[in-house]
Amino acid sequence: MLPRVTKETHMKRTRTIRIAAAAAALSLGLAGCAVEEGQQGGSDKLTVACGAMEEVCDAWTKAFQAKTGIPTSFVRLSSGETVARLGAAKASPEFDVWHGGPADGFGAAVEQDLIEKFVPEEAAKIPDKYKDPNGYWAGVYVGALGFCSNTKVLDELGLDVPDSWEDLLDPKLKSQVSTAHPSTSGTAFTTLWTQVTRLGSEDAGLDYMKKMHSNVLQYTKSGTAPGQVAGRGEVAVGLVFSHDCVLYKERGMTDLEVSFPKEGTGYEVGGVAVIKNARNMDAAKQYVNWALTAEAQNIGPTVGSYQVHTNPEAASDPRMVTLSDIKLVDYDFAKAAAAKKELTARFDAEIAAQPKE
């Protein structure tokens, strides 16, 4: 038999339902306020677009979180991907900070008004040649572009370790060179702009890349991948920043050897910047200032990231390249950034899309 419902019981149940409904409405209202505050920058959660090696991205963000208590995460992206994603969500970006990746990528982002102008206190310690004169980004490391060769494969081909850009055009290296695509990779764009710089014009630079095209196995998405491709013996030579090759050899790809072109090579200044319209502007500025400290830069070598530091107070490491020992081209980051969109479009149409001879 069902229990009897009296008038008094019914009134009590009605009051209970009304109280529960009011509590639920209040809870929803507070939740709505929390979401709105987060959208306006009230949340301290920080998201970093990171263009460096994944291990160091992880180490950087964990160290910053441990130091400040601000929950910090990262997404590993090439510089081309970062600019594209920032451009697609300009009014409400998914990232607060961009950390790592070549400066010409940062310059391209500045051209599109995707970076917030900010000069942190620690920037005063960074040499002028490693930071944007207008205060949009500052450099956290320097890396030199080099040849990452598999000596075993070269021996099988009857070739010496390359020490010239012309060596990469040897017919014996057909499908034996790995490089990334300059539209997606800052490393690969550094390769392209290096040819433009050393040969004197965009046409001459593209002409060199056309000649090398038939020797390229495939254009990878990531700039670090060619070193691994060479390390596995799939090609004889990978074009990467030299510190990546040093790391892969250290981790077991023992046939790898680093060399540099005698005509001169390009280099990167890895940057850090606050994203325009960042949801967490205060935390983003705090992160950028921290990234320029010796404390932050010293993290790199602990996880196999052997770029040269920009902060003179940071510790050196014997596995870092000595920049004075190699010939560097006169790499103009501002000019490279301004030319990047049109030049990569030409590369797509005139080189990457063309059949190999």
MONORBEL-V261835 format. One record per helix or strand. SS is the DSSP state (@ for helix, = for strand). FROM is the first residue (numbers start at 1). TO is the last residue. If there is no record, write none. Layout:
# MONORBEL-V261835
ss=SS from=FROM to=TO
ss=SS from=FROM to=TO
This chain:
# MONORBEL-V261835
ss=@ from=7 to=39
ss== from=46 to=50
ss=@ from=54 to=68
ss== from=72 to=76
ss=@ from=79 to=88
ss== from=97 to=102
ss=@ from=103 to=111
ss== from=115 to=116
ss=@ from=121 to=125
ss== from=126 to=126
ss=@ from=128 to=130
ss== from=131 to=131
ss== from=138 to=150
ss=@ from=151 to=157
ss=@ from=165 to=169
ss=@ from=171 to=173
ss== from=177 to=180
ss=@ from=186 to=199
ss=@ from=202 to=213
ss== from=216 to=220
ss=@ from=225 to=231
ss== from=237 to=241
ss=@ from=242 to=250
ss== from=256 to=259
ss== from=265 to=265
ss== from=267 to=275
ss=@ from=281 to=291
ss=@ from=294 to=297
ss=@ from=300 to=303
ss== from=308 to=309
ss== from=311 to=311
ss=@ from=323 to=325
ss== from=328 to=328
ss=@ from=333 to=352
